[in-house]
Amino acid sequence: MKGSKLMAAMVKRQEQPAERREGARQRLLMRVAKLRCESGEYPCIMHDVSETGTRLRLLHAHPPDTHMYLELANGELFALERRWIDGDFAGFRFPGPIDVDELILEQSDGTRRPVRLRMGVPVDLVADGTRRSAQLVDLSRHGACVDLGERLAVGSSVRLELPGHAPRFAYVCWRRHCHHGLAFQEAFTLEALARLAVALQPFGQDSLAPVDPVPHARSA
């Protein structure tokens, strides 16, 4: 009997470090990133991450894709496979173990930029009372990049008209050839940006609506 108790105690002591290591790999993040899908790019919130997967919160219907890419603000890409959907949340698995500390550090050569959604959507830009056709290159909460086909002066006040959305007032903060960087007078909320991203880049009829949450916790 004493031998059995001693063996059980030894097994328990051996298991505890492994359990602590496993728990240490699960890290709470609450960081904005974006999903790259077949139909476009969409903002999401990384709630937690481990060596093998991550749990994301989406602010719109779930895309029909099961294989996607997660892109961080520094441009680093991670391939993902969706394993489950639970309300606004979805669990994804990486194809192989990742370095959690490196992901959290999110190294960058320069200042961390807000998440920008790359698009190719036709828009209208109004400047000096003249309406011009433009191409939306990318969009973020605080601004956009448009390809105008002509040059506007830096500092010009403009009105960006997005399909199906109220106009956004902005000014030209930089220009590179015919690409113009716009800074909005009023930023989008993350939720509004997510809704607009889906409106400009619809999933199609196969999008998956959030399902009712299950009573037990899920992990990626």
N, C-alpha and C positions, 0 to 999 in steps of 0.2 A: 504493500500500500504506500509506504514511504517513497519507494522508488518511482511509483506512478505519479505521485504529487510532485516529486523533484523534476521528473521529465516534463510534466505539464508546465511547471514554472519556467523551465529552460526554454520551452517552445514559445511561451508568451513573451519572454524577454527578447527572443530572436525576432519575433514578429513586429514588436513595437517600433524599432527604427525604420523598418520598411513602410509601416503605416504612416509614420511621420513624413518620410520622403514623398510618399504618394500624395499626402495632403498638402505638402509644401508646393507641389507642382500646380495645384489648383489656385490661381491667383485672380482676385477681383480687380477689374480694370475700369469699367465705365468710361470707355474711350470711343470717340466717334471715328469710324472708318467707313469704307464703302465696299459694296458687293459689285463685282463685275459679272454680269450675266449675258446671255445671248442677245437680249433686247436692249441692254444699256447698263448704266452705272447708277447705283442707288445708295443713299446714306444708310448707315446702320450704327448700332451701339454695341460694342464689345463688352459684355457683362463680366465674363471670366474666361480664362484660358488655362489649358494644361498642355503637357507635352504632346498629347494625342488629339486634342480638339478644342473647340471654343463654343461658347453659347452667345448667340447674337439676338438682339432685339430689333425687329423691323417695325417701321412706322407706317406700313401699308400692307397690302396683301402680299403673301409669299409668292415669289416667282415660281414658275413651273419647273425650272431647271433643278436638277439634283446635284450637278457638278458645276461649281462656280469658282471665282477667285476672290479672295479678300485682299484689298489694297489698303495699306496704312498711309498716313499723311505724308510720309517720306518716300512713297512710291514702292515700298517693298511689297512683293506679292506672295500670297500663300494659296495653294490649291486647296479646295474644300470639297467634301462630299456631305450632303445633308443627310442626317440620320433620323431626325424626328422634328415634328412641329407641335408646339404647345402654346396656344394663344398667339401672342405677338412674338414669342420666342421660338428659336430653332436651334437645334444642336448640330454641329458640323464636326467632321473628323478630318484631320490632316492625313495625307498619304503616308507620312512617316513621322517619327518624333521630331519636335522642333526644340530650339533653345528658348525657353520661356523668358529668361532674364534678358536675352537679346531682343526679343519681341517687345517686351515692356519698355526697355531703354529706347527703342525706336531711334536708332542713331541716324543723324542727318548731317550733311556737309554744311548746311546753313540753318537759318531760322525755320522752325517748324511752321509750315503753312497750313491753313485750314483745308479741309477736304474739298476738293474740286471735282465736280462731275463732268467728265468729257462728253460732249454732245455734238451733233451735227444738225441742228434744228434751224429752219428759216425763221427769222424774226424781223420786226420793223424797228428802226431807230429813228427818233425824231430829234433833230437838232436845228436850232435857229428857225423853227417853224417849217422845216422841210423834212418830209418822210423819206427814209432811205431803206432799201432792202439790205439785210445783213444775214450773216450766218452765226449762230450761237456756237462758240467753240467750247467753252466750259462755263460752269455755273457753281457758285458757292453761296453760303448764307449772306456774305457781305459784298459780293460783287460778281462780275462776269467778264468773260473775254469774248469779243465779237470781231468777226472779219467783215469789214465794211466795203472793201473794194475801192475806197478812197481814204483820204486822211483828214481827221479832225484835229483841231488844236488841243493840246493837253490843257486841262482845266475847263473845257467846254461842258456846259450843262446839257444833258440829254434825257430823253424818255425812252426806256426800253419797253417795247410792247411784245409780250409773250403770248402765244396762242392760248386762248381760254383762261387767261389770268389778268388781273388788274395791272396796269402799267407800273413800272418801277422807275422812279426818278433817280438819276445818278450823275456823276461827272467823270470825265476822262482823266484817269490818274496816270496812265502811261500809254505809249504808242510805240509799236515796232512794225515798221512798214504799214500794212493796212490792218494789222491786228491792234485793237484798242482794249485796254483794261478799264473797266468801269467799276466805280465804288458806289454802292447804293447809299442813298440818304437814310433809308430804313432797312435794317437787316431782316432777312427771313428767319423765322424760328426754324429749328431743325425739323419739326413736324411739317411745317408748310413747305420746306424745301423737298422733303420726301414725297409729299403729295404732288408737288409740281413735277418732280422727276418722273413719277409714274404717268402723269398726264402727258408729258412730252415724249416719254418712251414707254408706251403701253406694252404690257406683257402679252396681250391677246386673250383669247377665251379660255386658255388653260391655266390662268393664274389661280393660286390656291388661297382662299380666304382663311384668316386665322380660325383655328378650331378652339373649342372650349378647353380651358386648362384641365389637366388631370389632377387628382387630389394629392399625388405624391410628387416630390421634387424630382427633376430630371437633371442629368449631367451629360456633358458632351462626350 
